[in-house]
Amino acid sequence: MGHQIKIQRVKRGRTKSYYVNFPAALAEAARIEKVKEMEWLVEDRDTFVLRRIKPAKSVLSRKKPLS
C-alpha cells in the first residue's frame, strides 16, 4: 500500500529546505505523535525509510506462557 505525496522546496535567503507532507491517515495508523523523533534512512536513490528513533511499544498484548 502506498500514499502519493509531494515534496515542497522552500528557499529563505541563502538557505533552502525541503518539506515532506505526511498524510494524516498514515500517521494516525502508525500512531505517530507530534514531536516524536524520527530519522530518515537512505537505502538507495529511490528508497527512503522513515523510522522511529525509539521503537513504539507493541499494541499486541503478550500472553503468559502455558505452564
Secondary structure, DSSP 8 states (H G I E B T S, - for coil): ------EEEEEETTEEEEEE---HHHHHHTT--TT--EEEEEEETTEEEEEESS----SS-------
